Amino acid sequence: MSTVIEQSVEARLVAAAPRMADIPATLHYDGDDPFAVRMTFPAPATLEGVDVCWTFARDLLAAGMEAPEGDGDVRVRPYGYDRTVMEFHAPEGTAVIHVRSGELRRFLEATSELVPTGLEHLHLDLDHGLAELMREA
């Protein structure tokens, strides 16, 4: 059984222009890193012209769909009935996107089937992680 889930989502970039640009993004979850979610934006959608990947807590995404969450680089909040706002803060500026809440719910449900929420600690390979740390030291 695969321990990785990837799901494409349509993100809508909030900008000063009246029409928000649609940009592709991919949500990624790896059961070997059970607390984290990654969201990747392809090179054509970024200012730098390279893929940009943000890593944040799965719990942040889930909680932010219900009420505003996050006070760091990634912030999530509900927006109306069917949208979720995600903010990505970097030294270069802030990107604000809207994502359909249904897409995020489907992704979170799939991650919970792979690693149930609250049981992430049972999926950590602490021996491997410690060996990696010791090798880097």
C-alpha positions as CSV (number, residue, x, y, z in Angstrom):
1,M,0.0,0.0,0.0
2,S,1.3,3.4,-0.9
3,T,2.2,5.8,1.9
4,V,2.0,8.9,-0.3
5,I,-1.0,10.9,-1.3
6,E,-0.9,13.6,-4.0
7,Q,-3.8,15.7,-5.1
8,S,-3.9,18.5,-7.6
9,V,-6.0,21.5,-6.6
10,E,-7.0,24.6,-8.4
11,A,-5.8,27.7,-6.4
12,R,-7.0,31.1,-7.3
13,L,-4.4,33.8,-6.6
14,V,-5.9,36.9,-5.0
15,A,-4.4,40.0,-6.6
16,A,-5.2,43.7,-7.0
17,A,-6.6,43.0,-10.5
18,P,-10.3,42.3,-10.7
19,R,-9.8,38.8,-12.1
20,M,-8.0,36.3,-9.9
21,A,-5.6,34.1,-11.7
22,D,-6.0,30.3,-11.5
23,I,-2.8,28.5,-10.7
24,P,-2.2,24.8,-10.4
25,A,-0.9,23.5,-7.1
26,T,-0.3,20.0,-5.7
27,L,-1.0,18.9,-2.1
28,H,1.3,16.1,-1.0
29,Y,1.2,13.9,2.1
30,D,3.7,11.2,3.0
31,G,2.9,8.7,5.8
32,D,6.6,8.7,6.7
33,D,6.2,12.3,7.7
34,P,2.8,12.1,9.3
35,F,2.4,15.5,10.8
36,A,3.2,17.5,7.6
37,V,1.5,18.5,4.4
38,R,3.3,20.0,1.4
39,M,1.8,22.3,-1.2
40,T,3.8,22.8,-4.3
41,F,3.4,25.6,-6.9
42,P,5.0,25.0,-10.3
43,A,7.6,27.2,-11.8
44,P,5.4,29.2,-14.2
45,A,3.2,30.2,-11.3
46,T,6.0,31.7,-9.1
47,L,8.0,34.9,-9.2
48,E,11.3,33.1,-9.1
49,G,10.5,30.8,-12.0
50,V,11.2,27.6,-10.0
51,D,8.9,25.2,-8.2
52,V,8.0,26.5,-4.7
53,C,7.1,24.1,-2.0
54,W,5.6,25.1,1.4
55,T,5.5,22.6,4.2
56,F,3.1,23.0,7.1
57,A,1.1,21.0,9.7
58,R,-1.8,18.9,8.6
59,D,-3.6,20.1,11.8
60,L,-3.1,23.7,10.6
61,L,-4.9,22.9,7.4
62,A,-7.7,21.1,9.1
63,A,-8.3,23.6,11.8
64,G,-8.0,26.6,9.4
65,M,-10.9,25.3,7.4
66,E,-13.1,25.9,10.5
67,A,-11.6,29.1,11.9
68,P,-8.6,31.3,11.3
69,E,-5.4,29.5,12.2
70,G,-1.7,30.2,12.0
71,D,0.5,33.0,13.0
72,G,3.6,32.1,11.1
73,D,4.6,31.8,7.5
74,V,1.4,29.8,6.6
75,R,-2.1,31.0,7.7
76,V,-5.4,29.4,6.8
77,R,-9.0,30.6,7.3
78,P,-12.5,29.8,5.9
79,Y,-13.9,32.1,3.3
80,G,-17.7,31.8,2.7
81,Y,-19.3,28.5,2.2
82,D,-17.0,26.8,-0.2
83,R,-13.6,28.4,-0.1
84,T,-10.6,28.4,2.1
85,V,-8.0,31.2,2.1
86,M,-4.3,30.3,2.4
87,E,-1.7,32.9,3.0
88,F,2.0,32.2,2.4
89,H,4.3,34.8,4.0
90,A,7.9,35.1,2.8
91,P,10.5,37.9,2.9
92,E,9.7,38.7,-0.8
93,G,6.0,39.2,0.0
94,T,2.7,37.4,0.7
95,A,0.8,35.2,-1.6
96,V,-2.9,34.8,-0.9
97,I,-4.9,32.0,-2.6
98,H,-8.4,30.6,-2.5
99,V,-8.9,26.9,-2.7
100,R,-12.2,25.0,-2.9
101,S,-12.9,23.7,0.6
102,G,-14.3,20.4,-0.9
103,E,-10.9,19.7,-2.5
104,L,-9.1,20.2,0.8
105,R,-11.6,18.0,2.7
106,R,-11.1,15.2,0.2
107,F,-7.4,15.5,0.6
108,L,-7.6,15.5,4.4
109,E,-10.0,12.5,4.4
110,A,-7.5,10.6,2.2
111,T,-4.6,11.5,4.6
112,S,-6.7,10.4,7.6
113,E,-7.4,7.0,6.0
114,L,-3.6,6.6,5.5
115,V,-2.7,7.9,9.0
116,P,-5.6,8.6,11.3
117,T,-5.6,12.0,12.9
118,G,-4.2,11.8,16.5
119,L,-2.3,8.6,15.7
120,E,0.6,10.2,13.8
121,H,3.1,9.4,16.5
122,L,2.6,5.7,15.8
123,H,3.8,6.2,12.2
124,L,7.1,7.9,13.1
125,D,10.3,5.9,12.6
126,L,12.2,7.5,15.5
127,D,15.2,5.1,15.2
128,H,15.7,6.1,11.5
129,G,15.3,9.8,12.4
130,L,17.8,9.6,15.2
131,A,20.3,7.7,12.9
132,E,20.0,10.4,10.3
133,L,20.7,13.1,13.0
134,M,23.7,11.2,14.3
135,R,25.1,10.8,10.7
136,E,24.8,14.5,10.1
137,A,26.5,15.4,13.4
